[in-house]
């Protein structure tokens, strides 16, 4: 199943609170909302891609626990970007001071921030060009570093502020650079799953 886009705005324009409630009441559907307020329904990961995602989350989670520089999130977290879009990356991370500046209510709902670092997986059910557009949107909304990973071919596109996209073919590791100091993602351990 490919993502489905619903344009409900001619009939109903859900408030941020109503959209959050819709997502909470239908937790088996991965909802996102575009800046134009159209709603995107994305399929859940299957078993293999979920294992790959969990492995990636585990690696970032361990680094984050040791370094204590920020907060790491799985694909179940949503963020309201400055442009109004609500996005749920495969994996994301926010600097501690940015997270702590939010109110308790803002931390409980779709936090009104863009992650400083994020990863998007491209599965056989995703459109590569749409995900590239999404990665540019993240940069436009203040993301500092993003990785777009094709889980079939293991091509990786690296997105950085004010730099051209770097394309790597099946790298063994990826560096968190200055955004995630000393974090190195072992991609080979994720590739061997399944």
TORKOL-4160 file (C-alpha; in steps of 0.2 Angstrom, whole numbers, padded with zeros to 4 digits, m for minus):
194
<pt num="1" X="0000" Y="0000" Z="0000"/>
<pt num="2" X="0007" Y="0017" Z="m0005"/>
<pt num="3" X="0004" Y="0033" Z="0005"/>
<pt num="4" X="m0014" Y="0040" Z="0003"/>
<pt num="5" X="m0017" Y="0058" Z="0003"/>
<pt num="6" X="m0033" Y="0065" Z="0009"/>
<pt num="7" X="m0039" Y="0083" Z="0006"/>
<pt num="8" X="m0053" Y="0086" Z="0019"/>
<pt num="9" X="m0051" Y="0105" Z="0020"/>
<pt num="10" X="m0066" Y="0108" Z="0008"/>
<pt num="11" X="m0076" Y="0099" Z="0021"/>
<pt num="12" X="m0068" Y="0101" Z="0037"/>
<pt num="13" X="m0052" Y="0109" Z="0043"/>
<pt num="14" X="m0045" Y="0099" Z="0058"/>
<pt num="15" X="m0037" Y="0110" Z="0072"/>
<pt num="16" X="m0020" Y="0104" Z="0078"/>
<pt num="17" X="m0029" Y="0097" Z="0093"/>
<pt num="18" X="m0042" Y="0087" Z="0083"/>
<pt num="19" X="m0028" Y="0081" Z="0071"/>
<pt num="20" X="m0018" Y="0075" Z="0087"/>
<pt num="21" X="m0034" Y="0066" Z="0093"/>
<pt num="22" X="m0037" Y="0058" Z="0077"/>
<pt num="23" X="m0020" Y="0051" Z="0077"/>
<pt num="24" X="m0021" Y="0045" Z="0095"/>
<pt num="25" X="m0038" Y="0036" Z="0091"/>
<pt num="26" X="m0031" Y="0027" Z="0076"/>
<pt num="27" X="m0014" Y="0022" Z="0082"/>
<pt num="28" X="m0012" Y="0008" Z="0069"/>
<pt num="29" X="m0012" Y="0021" Z="0055"/>
<pt num="30" X="0004" Y="0032" Z="0052"/>
<pt num="31" X="m0004" Y="0049" Z="0049"/>
<pt num="32" X="0006" Y="0064" Z="0044"/>
<pt num="33" X="m0001" Y="0081" Z="0038"/>
<pt num="34" X="0007" Y="0092" Z="0024"/>
<pt num="35" X="0009" Y="0111" Z="0026"/>
<pt num="36" X="m0006" Y="0113" Z="0015"/>
<pt num="37" X="m0016" Y="0103" Z="0028"/>
<pt num="38" X="m0019" Y="0088" Z="0017"/>
<pt num="39" X="m0018" Y="0072" Z="0027"/>
<pt num="40" X="m0006" Y="0058" Z="0022"/>
<pt num="41" X="m0010" Y="0040" Z="0028"/>
<pt num="42" X="0006" Y="0030" Z="0027"/>
<pt num="43" X="0007" Y="0011" Z="0029"/>
<pt num="44" X="0015" Y="0003" Z="0044"/>
<pt num="45" X="0031" Y="m0006" Z="0042"/>
<pt num="46" X="0031" Y="m0024" Z="0040"/>
<pt num="47" X="0041" Y="m0036" Z="0051"/>
<pt num="48" X="0058" Y="m0035" Z="0042"/>
<pt num="49" X="0058" Y="m0016" Z="0040"/>
<pt num="50" X="0052" Y="m0014" Z="0058"/>
<pt num="51" X="0067" Y="m0024" Z="0064"/>
<pt num="52" X="0079" Y="m0013" Z="0054"/>
<pt num="53" X="0071" Y="0003" Z="0061"/>
<pt num="54" X="0072" Y="m0004" Z="0079"/>
<pt num="55" X="0091" Y="m0008" Z="0076"/>
<pt num="56" X="0094" Y="0009" Z="0070"/>
<pt num="57" X="0084" Y="0016" Z="0085"/>
<pt num="58" X="0094" Y="0005" Z="0097"/>
<pt num="59" X="0111" Y="0012" Z="0090"/>
<pt num="60" X="0105" Y="0030" Z="0092"/>
<pt num="61" X="0097" Y="0027" Z="0109"/>
<pt num="62" X="0113" Y="0019" Z="0116"/>
<pt num="63" X="0123" Y="0034" Z="0110"/>
<pt num="64" X="0111" Y="0046" Z="0117"/>
<pt num="65" X="0110" Y="0038" Z="0134"/>
<pt num="66" X="0129" Y="0039" Z="0135"/>
<pt num="67" X="0131" Y="0056" Z="0129"/>
<pt num="68" X="0115" Y="0064" Z="0136"/>
<pt num="69" X="0115" Y="0078" Z="0123"/>
<pt num="70" X="0097" Y="0077" Z="0118"/>
<pt num="71" X="0081" Y="0066" Z="0116"/>
<pt num="72" X="0079" Y="0052" Z="0103"/>
<pt num="73" X="0063" Y="0047" Z="0096"/>
<pt num="74" X="0056" Y="0032" Z="0086"/>
<pt num="75" X="0044" Y="0033" Z="0071"/>
<pt num="76" X="0029" Y="0034" Z="0083"/>
<pt num="77" X="0033" Y="0053" Z="0087"/>
<pt num="78" X="0026" Y="0067" Z="0077"/>
<pt num="79" X="0033" Y="0085" Z="0076"/>
<pt num="80" X="0023" Y="0100" Z="0070"/>
<pt num="81" X="0036" Y="0109" Z="0059"/>
<pt num="82" X="0037" Y="0128" Z="0058"/>
<pt num="83" X="0028" Y="0127" Z="0041"/>
<pt num="84" X="0013" Y="0119" Z="0049"/>
<pt num="85" X="0016" Y="0101" Z="0042"/>
<pt num="86" X="0016" Y="0087" Z="0055"/>
<pt num="87" X="0029" Y="0074" Z="0051"/>
<pt num="88" X="0034" Y="0057" Z="0059"/>
<pt num="89" X="0052" Y="0052" Z="0053"/>
<pt num="90" X="0058" Y="0034" Z="0055"/>
<pt num="91" X="0070" Y="0041" Z="0068"/>
<pt num="92" X="0074" Y="0058" Z="0075"/>
<pt num="93" X="0084" Y="0067" Z="0088"/>
<pt num="94" X="0082" Y="0084" Z="0096"/>
<pt num="95" X="0095" Y="0094" Z="0106"/>
<pt num="96" X="0092" Y="0094" Z="0125"/>
<pt num="97" X="0090" Y="0113" Z="0126"/>
<pt num="98" X="0078" Y="0114" Z="0112"/>
<pt num="99" X="0067" Y="0100" Z="0120"/>
<pt num="100" X="0068" Y="0108" Z="0137"/>
<pt num="101" X="0062" Y="0125" Z="0130"/>
<pt num="102" X="0045" Y="0117" Z="0126"/>
<pt num="103" X="0031" Y="0117" Z="0139"/>
<pt num="104" X="0025" Y="0101" Z="0146"/>
<pt num="105" X="0010" Y="0101" Z="0135"/>
<pt num="106" X="0020" Y="0104" Z="0119"/>
<pt num="107" X="0031" Y="0089" Z="0124"/>
<pt num="108" X="0015" Y="0078" Z="0126"/>
<pt num="109" X="0008" Y="0082" Z="0109"/>
<pt num="110" X="0016" Y="0084" Z="0092"/>
<pt num="111" X="0030" Y="0095" Z="0098"/>
<pt num="112" X="0031" Y="0112" Z="0088"/>
<pt num="113" X="0049" Y="0110" Z="0083"/>
<pt num="114" X="0059" Y="0102" Z="0069"/>
<pt num="115" X="0071" Y="0088" Z="0074"/>
<pt num="116" X="0090" Y="0093" Z="0073"/>
<pt num="117" X="0093" Y="0075" Z="0066"/>
<pt num="118" X="0082" Y="0063" Z="0057"/>
<pt num="119" X="0082" Y="0047" Z="0046"/>
<pt num="120" X="0069" Y="0042" Z="0034"/>
<pt num="121" X="0068" Y="0024" Z="0027"/>
<pt num="122" X="0062" Y="0022" Z="0009"/>
<pt num="123" X="0054" Y="0005" Z="0008"/>
<pt num="124" X="0046" Y="m0003" Z="m0008"/>
<pt num="125" X="0030" Y="0006" Z="m0003"/>
<pt num="126" X="0037" Y="0023" Z="m0004"/>
<pt num="127" X="0040" Y="0036" Z="m0018"/>
<pt num="128" X="0059" Y="0041" Z="m0018"/>
<pt num="129" X="0055" Y="0058" Z="m0025"/>
<pt num="130" X="0042" Y="0062" Z="m0012"/>
<pt num="131" X="0054" Y="0057" Z="0002"/>
<pt num="132" X="0067" Y="0068" Z="m0006"/>
<pt num="133" X="0055" Y="0082" Z="m0006"/>
<pt num="134" X="0051" Y="0079" Z="0012"/>
<pt num="135" X="0070" Y="0079" Z="0017"/>
<pt num="136" X="0071" Y="0096" Z="0009"/>
<pt num="137" X="0056" Y="0102" Z="0019"/>
<pt num="138" X="0065" Y="0096" Z="0035"/>
<pt num="139" X="0080" Y="0106" Z="0030"/>
<pt num="140" X="0069" Y="0122" Z="0026"/>
<pt num="141" X="0062" Y="0120" Z="0044"/>
<pt num="142" X="0079" Y="0119" Z="0053"/>
<pt num="143" X="0084" Y="0101" Z="0053"/>
<pt num="144" X="0103" Y="0101" Z="0053"/>
<pt num="145" X="0107" Y="0083" Z="0047"/>
<pt num="146" X="0096" Y="0070" Z="0038"/>
<pt num="147" X="0099" Y="0053" Z="0031"/>
<pt num="148" X="0087" Y="0046" Z="0018"/>
<pt num="149" X="0090" Y="0027" Z="0017"/>
<pt num="150" X="0084" Y="0015" Z="0003"/>
<pt num="151" X="0082" Y="m0001" Z="0013"/>
<pt num="152" X="0082" Y="m0011" Z="m0003"/>
<pt num="153" X="0097" Y="m0005" Z="m0012"/>
<pt num="154" X="0106" Y="0004" Z="0004"/>
<pt num="155" X="0108" Y="0020" Z="m0006"/>
<pt num="156" X="0110" Y="0034" Z="0007"/>
<pt num="157" X="0107" Y="0052" Z="0003"/>
<pt num="158" X="0114" Y="0064" Z="0016"/>
<pt num="159" X="0106" Y="0081" Z="0019"/>
<pt num="160" X="0115" Y="0095" Z="0028"/>
<pt num="161" X="0111" Y="0114" Z="0030"/>
<pt num="162" X="0118" Y="0124" Z="0016"/>
<pt num="163" X="0126" Y="0110" Z="0007"/>
<pt num="164" X="0123" Y="0099" Z="m0009"/>
<pt num="165" X="0115" Y="0082" Z="m0005"/>
<pt num="166" X="0129" Y="0068" Z="m0004"/>
<pt num="167" X="0124" Y="0051" Z="m0011"/>
<pt num="168" X="0133" Y="0035" Z="m0005"/>
<pt num="169" X="0131" Y="0018" Z="m0012"/>
<pt num="170" X="0130" Y="0005" Z="0002"/>
<pt num="171" X="0141" Y="0013" Z="0015"/>
<pt num="172" X="0146" Y="0002" Z="0030"/>
<pt num="173" X="0144" Y="0017" Z="0042"/>
<pt num="174" X="0137" Y="0034" Z="0043"/>
<pt num="175" X="0144" Y="0048" Z="0054"/>
<pt num="176" X="0133" Y="0059" Z="0065"/>
<pt num="177" X="0146" Y="0073" Z="0061"/>
<pt num="178" X="0145" Y="0088" Z="0072"/>
<pt num="179" X="0126" Y="0087" Z="0075"/>
<pt num="180" X="0129" Y="0070" Z="0084"/>
<pt num="181" X="0147" Y="0070" Z="0090"/>
<pt num="182" X="0155" Y="0053" Z="0090"/>
<pt num="183" X="0139" Y="0044" Z="0084"/>
<pt num="184" X="0143" Y="0031" Z="0070"/>
<pt num="185" X="0128" Y="0021" Z="0063"/>
<pt num="186" X="0133" Y="0003" Z="0059"/>
<pt num="187" X="0123" Y="0001" Z="0043"/>
<pt num="188" X="0130" Y="m0017" Z="0040"/>
<pt num="189" X="0121" Y="m0023" Z="0056"/>
<pt num="190" X="0105" Y="m0016" Z="0049"/>
<pt num="191" X="0107" Y="m0024" Z="0032"/>
<pt num="192" X="0110" Y="m0041" Z="0038"/>
<pt num="193" X="0093" Y="m0042" Z="0047"/>
<pt num="194" X="0080" Y="m0052" Z="0038"/>
